[in-house]
Amino acid sequence: MIVCVCRRVSDREIARHARAGMSFDDIQFELGVATQCGRCEGCARDVVQQCNATHPMAAIHAQPQGQVIQLASHITESRAWNSSPQSAAA
C-alpha cells in the first residue's frame, strides 16, 4: 500500500528500512516520506512503530559458515549522496 503519495513510498519500503534498524527520522531523510504535504506522517510512524515492536533489530547475525557480521546501528547517509564526484573526493 502506498503510504506517501507525494513521494510514492509504500508501507513495505518503510517496513524494510525500519526492520533494518532505522528510526523514523532516518527513514524520513532516506525516503522523503512525510516531507511534502505531511498527511502520511501518522501512518508512516505507525508502520515504523509496528515494525520495531514485532521485529527488533538483531545486533549480530550468524552466517551459515559460522562467520559473524556486526550490523550498523543506523544508516547515516544515503548511497545517493556518495555517488557524486564531490563526495567521492571528500
Jmol script that loads the backbone (N, CA, C; Angstrom):
load data "model"
ATOM      1  N   MET A   1       0.850  -1.169   0.000  1.00  0.00           N
ATOM      2  CA  MET A   1       0.000   0.000   0.000  1.00  0.00           C
ATOM      3  C   MET A   1       0.900   1.238   0.000  1.00  0.00           C
ATOM      4  N   ILE A   2       0.519   2.225  -0.800  1.00  0.00           N
ATOM      5  CA  ILE A   2       1.263   3.486  -0.827  1.00  0.00           C
ATOM      6  C   ILE A   2       0.879   4.307   0.402  1.00  0.00           C
ATOM      7  N   VAL A   3       1.872   4.663   1.196  1.00  0.00           N
ATOM      8  CA  VAL A   3       1.659   5.478   2.397  1.00  0.00           C
ATOM      9  C   VAL A   3       1.843   6.949   2.050  1.00  0.00           C
ATOM     10  N   CYS A   4       2.924   7.268   1.365  1.00  0.00           N
ATOM     11  CA  CYS A   4       3.226   8.649   0.982  1.00  0.00           C
ATOM     12  C   CYS A   4       2.986   8.806  -0.511  1.00  0.00           C
ATOM     13  N   VAL A   5       1.886   9.460  -0.856  1.00  0.00           N
ATOM     14  CA  VAL A   5       1.530   9.656  -2.249  1.00  0.00           C
ATOM     15  C   VAL A   5       2.497  10.650  -2.902  1.00  0.00           C
ATOM     16  N   CYS A   6       2.888  11.683  -2.185  1.00  0.00           N
ATOM     17  CA  CYS A   6       3.769  12.705  -2.745  1.00  0.00           C
ATOM     18  C   CYS A   6       5.098  12.114  -3.205  1.00  0.00           C
ATOM     19  N   ARG A   7       5.656  11.200  -2.422  1.00  0.00           N
ATOM     20  CA  ARG A   7       6.962  10.611  -2.726  1.00  0.00           C
ATOM     21  C   ARG A   7       6.855   9.164  -3.215  1.00  0.00           C
ATOM     22  N   ARG A   8       5.612   8.660  -3.293  1.00  0.00           N
ATOM     23  CA  ARG A   8       5.336   7.294  -3.743  1.00  0.00           C
ATOM     24  C   ARG A   8       6.147   6.268  -2.929  1.00  0.00           C
ATOM     25  N   VAL A   9       5.931   6.291  -1.626  1.00  0.00           N
ATOM     26  CA  VAL A   9       6.621   5.393  -0.707  1.00  0.00           C
ATOM     27  C   VAL A   9       5.599   4.422  -0.134  1.00  0.00           C
ATOM     28  N   SER A  10       5.901   3.138  -0.213  1.00  0.00           N
ATOM     29  CA  SER A  10       4.970   2.119   0.260  1.00  0.00           C
ATOM     30  C   SER A  10       5.246   1.733   1.709  1.00  0.00           C
ATOM     31  N   ASP A  11       4.261   1.077   2.310  1.00  0.00           N
ATOM     32  CA  ASP A  11       4.429   0.572   3.671  1.00  0.00           C
ATOM     33  C   ASP A  11       5.518  -0.492   3.710  1.00  0.00           C
ATOM     34  N   ARG A  12       5.661  -1.265   2.655  1.00  0.00           N
ATOM     35  CA  ARG A  12       6.700  -2.302   2.607  1.00  0.00           C
ATOM     36  C   ARG A  12       8.093  -1.690   2.614  1.00  0.00           C
ATOM     37  N   GLU A  13       8.253  -0.594   1.884  1.00  0.00           N
ATOM     38  CA  GLU A  13       9.551   0.075   1.846  1.00  0.00           C
ATOM     39  C   GLU A  13       9.887   0.680   3.210  1.00  0.00           C
ATOM     40  N   ILE A  14       8.909   1.288   3.839  1.00  0.00           N
ATOM     41  CA  ILE A  14       9.110   1.843   5.185  1.00  0.00           C
ATOM     42  C   ILE A  14       9.445   0.723   6.157  1.00  0.00           C
ATOM     43  N   ALA A  15       8.700  -0.378   6.082  1.00  0.00           N
ATOM     44  CA  ALA A  15       8.920  -1.513   6.984  1.00  0.00           C
ATOM     45  C   ALA A  15      10.310  -2.109   6.791  1.00  0.00           C
ATOM     46  N   ARG A  16      10.747  -2.227   5.547  1.00  0.00           N
ATOM     47  CA  ARG A  16      12.076  -2.781   5.272  1.00  0.00           C
ATOM     48  C   ARG A  16      13.158  -1.942   5.938  1.00  0.00           C
ATOM     49  N   HIS A  17      13.046  -0.635   5.861  1.00  0.00           N
ATOM     50  CA  HIS A  17      14.020   0.256   6.491  1.00  0.00           C
ATOM     51  C   HIS A  17      13.920   0.179   8.015  1.00  0.00           C
ATOM     52  N   ALA A  18      12.705   0.109   8.537  1.00  0.00           N
ATOM     53  CA  ALA A  18      12.521   0.027   9.994  1.00  0.00           C
ATOM     54  C   ALA A  18      13.099  -1.270  10.545  1.00  0.00           C
ATOM     55  N   ARG A  19      12.891  -2.378   9.832  1.00  0.00           N
ATOM     56  CA  ARG A  19      13.449  -3.663  10.274  1.00  0.00           C
ATOM     57  C   ARG A  19      14.971  -3.674  10.206  1.00  0.00           C
ATOM     58  N   ALA A  20      15.538  -2.808   9.388  1.00  0.00           N
ATOM     59  CA  ALA A  20      16.996  -2.678   9.314  1.00  0.00           C
ATOM     60  C   ALA A  20      17.548  -1.837  10.465  1.00  0.00           C
ATOM     61  N   GLY A  21      16.650  -1.313  11.298  1.00  0.00           N
ATOM     62  CA  GLY A  21      17.073  -0.571  12.477  1.00  0.00           C
ATOM     63  C   GLY A  21      17.018   0.935  12.344  1.00  0.00           C
ATOM     64  N   MET A  22      16.449   1.430  11.257  1.00  0.00           N
ATOM     65  CA  MET A  22      16.384   2.877  11.068  1.00  0.00           C
ATOM     66  C   MET A  22      15.227   3.472  11.864  1.00  0.00           C
ATOM     67  N   SER A  23      15.449   4.649  12.410  1.00  0.00           N
ATOM     68  CA  SER A  23      14.397   5.379  13.124  1.00  0.00           C
ATOM     69  C   SER A  23      13.496   6.067  12.108  1.00  0.00           C
ATOM     70  N   PHE A  24      12.381   6.628  12.572  1.00  0.00           N
ATOM     71  CA  PHE A  24      11.509   7.369  11.660  1.00  0.00           C
ATOM     72  C   PHE A  24      12.257   8.520  11.015  1.00  0.00           C
ATOM     73  N   ASP A  25      13.055   9.243  11.793  1.00  0.00           N
ATOM     74  CA  ASP A  25      13.808  10.375  11.244  1.00  0.00           C
ATOM     75  C   ASP A  25      14.777   9.925  10.153  1.00  0.00           C
ATOM     76  N   ASP A  26      15.445   8.784  10.371  1.00  0.00           N
ATOM     77  CA  ASP A  26      16.354   8.246   9.359  1.00  0.00           C
ATOM     78  C   ASP A  26      15.598   7.876   8.095  1.00  0.00           C
ATOM     79  N   ILE A  27      14.440   7.238   8.267  1.00  0.00           N
ATOM     80  CA  ILE A  27      13.619   6.825   7.127  1.00  0.00           C
ATOM     81  C   ILE A  27      13.094   8.053   6.392  1.00  0.00           C
ATOM     82  N   GLN A  28      12.702   9.061   7.133  1.00  0.00           N
ATOM     83  CA  GLN A  28      12.215  10.297   6.525  1.00  0.00           C
ATOM     84  C   GLN A  28      13.309  10.941   5.680  1.00  0.00           C
ATOM     85  N   PHE A  29      14.514  10.957   6.181  1.00  0.00           N
ATOM     86  CA  PHE A  29      15.644  11.525   5.434  1.00  0.00           C
ATOM     87  C   PHE A  29      15.955  10.683   4.199  1.00  0.00           C
ATOM     88  N   GLU A  30      15.964   9.379   4.349  1.00  0.00           N
ATOM     89  CA  GLU A  30      16.333   8.464   3.260  1.00  0.00           C
ATOM     90  C   GLU A  30      15.276   8.427   2.152  1.00  0.00           C
ATOM     91  N   LEU A  31      14.006   8.310   2.532  1.00  0.00           N
ATOM     92  CA  LEU A  31      12.936   8.116   1.548  1.00  0.00           C
ATOM     93  C   LEU A  31      12.150   9.382   1.217  1.00  0.00           C
ATOM     94  N   GLY A  32      12.243  10.393   2.065  1.00  0.00           N
ATOM     95  CA  GLY A  32      11.488  11.616   1.837  1.00  0.00           C
ATOM     96  C   GLY A  32      10.040  11.528   2.291  1.00  0.00           C
ATOM     97  N   VAL A  33       9.691  10.466   3.007  1.00  0.00           N
ATOM     98  CA  VAL A  33       8.321  10.288   3.471  1.00  0.00           C
ATOM     99  C   VAL A  33       7.959  11.410   4.451  1.00  0.00           C
ATOM    100  N   ALA A  34       6.751  11.940   4.332  1.00  0.00           N
ATOM    101  CA  ALA A  34       6.225  12.993   5.212  1.00  0.00           C
ATOM    102  C   ALA A  34       7.044  14.280   5.151  1.00  0.00           C
ATOM    103  N   THR A  35       7.592  14.588   3.974  1.00  0.00           N
ATOM    104  CA  THR A  35       8.362  15.825   3.831  1.00  0.00           C
ATOM    105  C   THR A  35       7.677  16.854   2.939  1.00  0.00           C
ATOM    106  N   GLN A  36       6.545  16.482   2.332  1.00  0.00           N
ATOM    107  CA  GLN A  36       5.855  17.454   1.487  1.00  0.00           C
ATOM    108  C   GLN A  36       4.556  17.885   2.152  1.00  0.00           C
ATOM    109  N   CYS A  37       3.454  17.206   1.897  1.00  0.00           N
ATOM    110  CA  CYS A  37       2.183  17.658   2.471  1.00  0.00           C
ATOM    111  C   CYS A  37       2.040  17.240   3.934  1.00  0.00           C
ATOM    112  N   GLY A  38       2.696  16.164   4.346  1.00  0.00           N
ATOM    113  CA  GLY A  38       2.685  15.725   5.740  1.00  0.00           C
ATOM    114  C   GLY A  38       1.508  14.867   6.155  1.00  0.00           C
ATOM    115  N   ARG A  39       0.557  14.617   5.262  1.00  0.00           N
ATOM    116  CA  ARG A  39      -0.631  13.827   5.630  1.00  0.00           C
ATOM    117  C   ARG A  39      -0.305  12.379   5.973  1.00  0.00           C
ATOM    118  N   CYS A  40       0.816  11.874   5.489  1.00  0.00           N
ATOM    119  CA  CYS A  40       1.157  10.468   5.701  1.00  0.00           C
ATOM    120  C   CYS A  40       1.966  10.226   6.971  1.00  0.00           C
ATOM    121  N   GLU A  41       2.359  11.273   7.657  1.00  0.00           N
ATOM    122  CA  GLU A  41       3.280  11.118   8.784  1.00  0.00           C
ATOM    123  C   GLU A  41       2.759  10.156   9.848  1.00  0.00           C
ATOM    124  N   GLY A  42       1.510  10.279  10.231  1.00  0.00           N
ATOM    125  CA  GLY A  42       0.952   9.396  11.265  1.00  0.00           C
ATOM    126  C   GLY A  42       0.982   7.943  10.842  1.00  0.00           C
ATOM    127  N   CYS A  43       0.591   7.661   9.614  1.00  0.00           N
ATOM    128  CA  CYS A  43       0.597   6.288   9.115  1.00  0.00           C
ATOM    129  C   CYS A  43       2.026   5.758   9.019  1.00  0.00           C
ATOM    130  N   ALA A  44       2.945   6.581   8.511  1.00  0.00           N
ATOM    131  CA  ALA A  44       4.336   6.161   8.386  1.00  0.00           C
ATOM    132  C   ALA A  44       4.941   5.870   9.753  1.00  0.00           C
ATOM    133  N   ARG A  45       4.661   6.718  10.726  1.00  0.00           N
ATOM    134  CA  ARG A  45       5.166   6.476  12.089  1.00  0.00           C
ATOM    135  C   ARG A  45       4.569   5.187  12.664  1.00  0.00           C
ATOM    136  N   ASP A  46       3.301   4.918  12.380  1.00  0.00           N
ATOM    137  CA  ASP A  46       2.672   3.685  12.845  1.00  0.00           C
ATOM    138  C   ASP A  46       3.361   2.457  12.257  1.00  0.00           C
ATOM    139  N   VAL A  47       3.700   2.503  10.979  1.00  0.00           N
ATOM    140  CA  VAL A  47       4.389   1.382  10.335  1.00  0.00           C
ATOM    141  C   VAL A  47       5.741   1.151  11.006  1.00  0.00           C
ATOM    142  N   VAL A  48       6.488   2.224  11.245  1.00  0.00           N
ATOM    143  CA  VAL A  48       7.795   2.106  11.899  1.00  0.00           C
ATOM    144  C   VAL A  48       7.638   1.538  13.299  1.00  0.00           C
ATOM    145  N   GLN A  49       6.681   2.052  14.046  1.00  0.00           N
ATOM    146  CA  GLN A  49       6.463   1.591  15.416  1.00  0.00           C
ATOM    147  C   GLN A  49       6.064   0.118  15.441  1.00  0.00           C
ATOM    148  N   GLN A  50       5.194  -0.284  14.539  1.00  0.00           N
ATOM    149  CA  GLN A  50       4.761  -1.676  14.474  1.00  0.00           C
ATOM    150  C   GLN A  50       5.936  -2.595  14.137  1.00  0.00           C
ATOM    151  N   CYS A  51       6.778  -2.182  13.217  1.00  0.00           N
ATOM    152  CA  CYS A  51       7.935  -2.996  12.846  1.00  0.00           C
ATOM    153  C   CYS A  51       8.932  -3.093  13.992  1.00  0.00           C
ATOM    154  N   ASN A  52       9.149  -2.006  14.692  1.00  0.00           N
ATOM    155  CA  ASN A  52      10.076  -2.027  15.821  1.00  0.00           C
ATOM    156  C   ASN A  52       9.565  -2.923  16.942  1.00  0.00           C
ATOM    157  N   ALA A  53       8.250  -2.994  17.115  1.00  0.00           N
ATOM    158  CA  ALA A  53       7.672  -3.823  18.172  1.00  0.00           C
ATOM    159  C   ALA A  53       7.709  -5.302  17.814  1.00  0.00           C
ATOM    160  N   THR A  54       7.508  -5.633  16.528  1.00  0.00           N
ATOM    161  CA  THR A  54       7.431  -7.042  16.139  1.00  0.00           C
ATOM    162  C   THR A  54       8.740  -7.613  15.634  1.00  0.00           C
ATOM    163  N   HIS A  55       9.641  -6.767  15.158  1.00  0.00           N
ATOM    164  CA  HIS A  55      10.916  -7.239  14.626  1.00  0.00           C
ATOM    165  C   HIS A  55      12.060  -6.369  15.132  1.00  0.00           C
ATOM    166  N   PRO A  56      12.401  -6.453  16.427  1.00  0.00           N
ATOM    167  CA  PRO A  56      13.514  -5.637  16.896  1.00  0.00           C
ATOM    168  C   PRO A  56      14.796  -6.034  16.170  1.00  0.00           C
ATOM    169  N   MET A  57      15.611  -5.051  15.862  1.00  0.00           N
ATOM    170  CA  MET A  57      16.827  -5.297  15.093  1.00  0.00           C
ATOM    171  C   MET A  57      17.795  -6.150  15.889  1.00  0.00           C
ATOM    172  N   ALA A  58      18.293  -7.204  15.274  1.00  0.00           N
ATOM    173  CA  ALA A  58      19.302  -8.046  15.899  1.00  0.00           C
ATOM    174  C   ALA A  58      20.658  -7.371  15.766  1.00  0.00           C
ATOM    175  N   ALA A  59      21.445  -7.406  16.817  1.00  0.00           N
ATOM    176  CA  ALA A  59      22.764  -6.787  16.774  1.00  0.00           C
ATOM    177  C   ALA A  59      23.754  -7.643  15.994  1.00  0.00           C
ATOM    178  N   ILE A  60      23.565  -8.962  16.043  1.00  0.00           N
ATOM    179  CA  ILE A  60      24.501  -9.875  15.390  1.00  0.00           C
ATOM    180  C   ILE A  60      23.713 -10.958  14.670  1.00  0.00           C
ATOM    181  N   HIS A  61      24.111 -11.261  13.434  1.00  0.00           N
ATOM    182  CA  HIS A  61      23.523 -12.349  12.669  1.00  0.00           C
ATOM    183  C   HIS A  61      24.591 -13.397  12.408  1.00  0.00           C
ATOM    184  N   ALA A  62      24.293 -14.663  12.655  1.00  0.00           N
ATOM    185  CA  ALA A  62      25.237 -15.732  12.355  1.00  0.00           C
ATOM    186  C   ALA A  62      25.068 -16.154  10.900  1.00  0.00           C
ATOM    187  N   GLN A  63      26.172 -16.358  10.213  1.00  0.00           N
ATOM    188  CA  GLN A  63      26.177 -16.792   8.829  1.00  0.00           C
ATOM    189  C   GLN A  63      26.326 -18.312   8.786  1.00  0.00           C
ATOM    190  N   PRO A  64      25.883 -18.959   7.684  1.00  0.00           N
ATOM    191  CA  PRO A  64      25.959 -20.415   7.582  1.00  0.00           C
ATOM    192  C   PRO A  64      27.360 -20.980   7.785  1.00  0.00           C
ATOM    193  N   GLN A  65      28.407 -20.260   7.376  1.00  0.00           N
ATOM    194  CA  GLN A  65      29.771 -20.760   7.525  1.00  0.00           C
ATOM    195  C   GLN A  65      30.335 -20.480   8.911  1.00  0.00           C
ATOM    196  N   GLY A  66      29.509 -19.969   9.800  1.00  0.00           N
ATOM    197  CA  GLY A  66      29.969 -19.655  11.147  1.00  0.00           C
ATOM    198  C   GLY A  66      30.539 -18.260  11.282  1.00  0.00           C
ATOM    199  N   GLN A  67      30.531 -17.486  10.200  1.00  0.00           N
ATOM    200  CA  GLN A  67      31.013 -16.119  10.268  1.00  0.00           C
ATOM    201  C   GLN A  67      29.980 -15.255  10.980  1.00  0.00           C
ATOM    202  N   VAL A  68      30.428 -14.207  11.629  1.00  0.00           N
ATOM    203  CA  VAL A  68      29.532 -13.293  12.324  1.00  0.00           C
ATOM    204  C   VAL A  68      29.688 -11.904  11.722  1.00  0.00           C
ATOM    205  N   ILE A  69      28.556 -11.259  11.463  1.00  0.00           N
ATOM    206  CA  ILE A  69      28.555  -9.911  10.908  1.00  0.00           C
ATOM    207  C   ILE A  69      27.910  -8.974  11.910  1.00  0.00           C
ATOM    208  N   GLN A  70      28.578  -7.877  12.220  1.00  0.00           N
ATOM    209  CA  GLN A  70      28.033  -6.851  13.107  1.00  0.00           C
ATOM    210  C   GLN A  70      27.297  -5.833  12.252  1.00  0.00           C
ATOM    211  N   LEU A  71      26.023  -5.611  12.523  1.00  0.00           N
ATOM    212  CA  LEU A  71      25.239  -4.648  11.763  1.00  0.00           C
ATOM    213  C   LEU A  71      25.426  -3.247  12.323  1.00  0.00           C
ATOM    214  N   ALA A  72      25.313  -2.264  11.467  1.00  0.00           N
ATOM    215  CA  ALA A  72      25.378  -0.872  11.902  1.00  0.00           C
ATOM    216  C   ALA A  72      24.135  -0.541  12.716  1.00  0.00           C
ATOM    217  N   SER A  73      24.256   0.377  13.650  1.00  0.00           N
ATOM    218  CA  SER A  73      23.106   0.754  14.461  1.00  0.00           C
ATOM    219  C   SER A  73      22.109   1.575  13.663  1.00  0.00           C
ATOM    220  N   HIS A  74      22.577   2.341  12.678  1.00  0.00           N
ATOM    221  CA  HIS A  74      21.694   3.087  11.781  1.00  0.00           C
ATOM    222  C   HIS A  74      22.479   3.568  10.575  1.00  0.00           C
ATOM    223  N   ILE A  75      21.786   3.897   9.537  1.00  0.00           N
ATOM    224  CA  ILE A  75      22.411   4.399   8.326  1.00  0.00           C
ATOM    225  C   ILE A  75      22.400   5.915   8.397  1.00  0.00           C
ATOM    226  N   THR A  76      23.562   6.519   8.232  1.00  0.00           N
ATOM    227  CA  THR A  76      23.634   7.975   8.384  1.00  0.00           C
ATOM    228  C   THR A  76      23.525   8.722   7.073  1.00  0.00           C
ATOM    229  N   GLU A  77      23.877   8.078   5.955  1.00  0.00           N
ATOM    230  CA  GLU A  77      23.777   8.755   4.670  1.00  0.00           C
ATOM    231  C   GLU A  77      23.222   7.806   3.615  1.00  0.00           C
ATOM    232  N   SER A  78      22.514   8.351   2.692  1.00  0.00           N
ATOM    233  CA  SER A  78      22.009   7.605   1.551  1.00  0.00           C
ATOM    234  C   SER A  78      23.148   7.297   0.600  1.00  0.00           C
ATOM    235  N   ARG A  79      23.052   6.166  -0.103  1.00  0.00           N
ATOM    236  CA  ARG A  79      24.046   5.845  -1.110  1.00  0.00           C
ATOM    237  C   ARG A  79      24.066   6.908  -2.210  1.00  0.00           C
ATOM    238  N   ALA A  80      22.926   7.549  -2.451  1.00  0.00           N
ATOM    239  CA  ALA A  80      22.856   8.570  -3.489  1.00  0.00           C
ATOM    240  C   ALA A  80      23.786   9.741  -3.181  1.00  0.00           C
ATOM    241  N   TRP A  81      23.978  10.057  -1.915  1.00  0.00           N
ATOM    242  CA  TRP A  81      24.865  11.165  -1.546  1.00  0.00           C
ATOM    243  C   TRP A  81      26.306  10.831  -1.890  1.00  0.00           C
ATOM    244  N   ASN A  82      26.653   9.546  -1.843  1.00  0.00           N
ATOM    245  CA  ASN A  82      28.033   9.149  -2.094  1.00  0.00           C
ATOM    246  C   ASN A  82      28.342   8.952  -3.571  1.00  0.00           C
ATOM    247  N   SER A  83      27.371   9.125  -4.452  1.00  0.00           N
ATOM    248  CA  SER A  83      27.582   8.867  -5.872  1.00  0.00           C
ATOM    249  C   SER A  83      28.126  10.063  -6.638  1.00  0.00           C
ATOM    250  N   SER A  84      28.115  11.232  -6.048  1.00  0.00           N
ATOM    251  CA  SER A  84      28.590  12.413  -6.759  1.00  0.00           C
ATOM    252  C   SER A  84      30.122  12.510  -6.685  1.00  0.00           C
ATOM    253  N   PRO A  85      30.750  13.096  -7.707  1.00  0.00           N
ATOM    254  CA  PRO A  85      32.223  13.225  -7.707  1.00  0.00           C
ATOM    255  C   PRO A  85      32.751  14.043  -6.533  1.00  0.00           C
ATOM    256  N   GLN A  86      31.993  15.083  -6.093  1.00  0.00           N
ATOM    257  CA  GLN A  86      32.465  15.901  -4.985  1.00  0.00           C
ATOM    258  C   GLN A  86      32.542  15.098  -3.696  1.00  0.00           C
ATOM    259  N   SER A  87      31.534  14.237  -3.435  1.00  0.00           N
ATOM    260  CA  SER A  87      31.546  13.479  -2.179  1.00  0.00           C
ATOM    261  C   SER A  87      32.588  12.385  -2.219  1.00  0.00           C
ATOM    262  N   ALA A  88      32.950  11.892  -3.403  1.00  0.00           N
ATOM    263  CA  ALA A  88      33.973  10.865  -3.519  1.00  0.00           C
ATOM    264  C   ALA A  88      35.339  11.439  -3.151  1.00  0.00           C
ATOM    265  N   ALA A  89      35.549  12.742  -3.432  1.00  0.00           N
ATOM    266  CA  ALA A  89      36.823  13.369  -3.121  1.00  0.00           C
ATOM    267  C   ALA A  89      36.934  13.729  -1.642  1.00  0.00           C
ATOM    268  N   ALA A  90      35.820  13.826  -0.949  1.00  0.00           N
ATOM    269  CA  ALA A  90      35.819  14.248   0.457  1.00  0.00           C
ATOM    270  C   ALA A  90      36.298  13.196   1.387  1.00  0.00           C
TER     271      ALA A  90
END
end "model"
wireframe off; spacefill off
backbone 0.3
color backbone group
